[in-house]
Amino acid sequence: MSLAQIVSLSELSQPFWPDVSRVTMEKATVRDLHLKTSELIKKVAEGQSYVIELRGKPVAELRPAVTHRRGKPLPDREAFFRTLPRTTDIGKILEEDRI
């Protein structure tokens, strides 16, 4: 017996593990989104997530935006350039670099 006989092709195209993020999401239809946009947005602002369905199939997710934390700021490049010696003689720069 071959693998194709055991598992149909439609089952092979499906992931083996369910999408865990959708387990905790509420469902809303496209019509709900059209009629109750402000209500859904208020709930999303409070942290609720939704799976938007069209004819019973998920087509989109509506969830709070991810805010990225800013990391350590980069050093001031212009201040670094000001610390370098002012010369336009490329030969001198190369000689100093070789030492």
C-alpha positions in Angstrom: 0.0 0.0 0.0 1.5 3.4 -1.0 1.4 6.6 1.0 -0.9 8.2 -1.5 -3.5 5.5 -0.8 -3.2 6.0 3.0 -3.4 9.8 3.0 -5.3 11.8 0.4 -3.6 14.7 -1.3 -5.8 17.2 0.4 -4.7 16.0 3.8 -1.0 16.3 2.7 -1.4 20.0 1.9 -2.7 20.7 5.4 -0.1 21.4 8.2 0.3 18.6 10.8 -0.1 21.0 13.7 -3.0 23.4 14.1 -2.2 27.2 14.1 -2.0 27.7 17.9 -2.5 31.5 17.6 -6.0 30.9 16.1 -7.1 28.8 19.1 -7.4 31.8 21.3 -8.9 34.1 18.7 -12.6 35.0 18.4 -14.3 34.6 15.1 -15.9 37.4 13.1 -17.3 37.4 9.6 -16.6 39.9 6.9 -20.1 41.2 7.4 -19.4 41.7 11.2 -16.3 43.6 10.2 -18.3 45.8 7.9 -21.1 46.5 10.3 -19.2 46.6 13.6 -15.8 48.0 12.7 -15.5 50.5 15.5 -16.6 47.9 18.1 -14.1 45.4 16.9 -11.3 47.9 16.8 -12.1 49.0 20.4 -11.8 45.3 21.5 -8.6 44.8 19.5 -7.2 47.9 21.3 -8.0 46.1 24.6 -6.0 43.1 23.4 -8.6 40.8 21.8 -7.8 39.1 18.5 -10.1 38.0 15.7 -10.0 35.6 12.8 -12.1 37.2 10.0 -13.9 34.5 8.0 -15.5 34.7 4.5 -18.1 32.0 4.0 -16.7 30.0 6.9 -13.1 30.0 5.8 -10.4 32.2 7.6 -9.1 35.0 5.3 -7.5 37.5 7.7 -6.5 38.1 11.3 -7.3 41.3 13.2 -5.0 41.7 16.2 -3.2 44.4 18.2 -0.2 45.9 16.5 3.2 44.7 17.8 5.2 47.6 19.2 8.9 47.1 18.9 11.1 48.2 21.8 13.9 50.5 20.7 17.3 49.1 21.4 20.4 50.9 22.3 20.9 54.0 20.1 23.7 54.0 17.6 26.8 56.1 18.3 27.0 59.6 16.8 28.8 59.1 13.5 29.4 62.8 12.9 31.1 63.1 16.4 33.4 60.1 15.4 34.3 61.8 12.1 35.2 65.0 14.0 37.7 63.0 16.1 39.6 61.9 13.0 42.6 63.9 11.8 41.8 66.4 9.0 43.8 65.6 5.9 43.1 65.1 2.3 46.5 63.5 1.4 45.5 59.9 0.6 49.2 58.9 0.5 49.7 60.1 4.1 46.5 58.3 5.2 47.6 55.0 3.6 51.1 55.4 5.2 49.6 55.9 8.6 47.3 52.9 8.1 50.2 50.6 7.3 52.1 51.4 10.4 
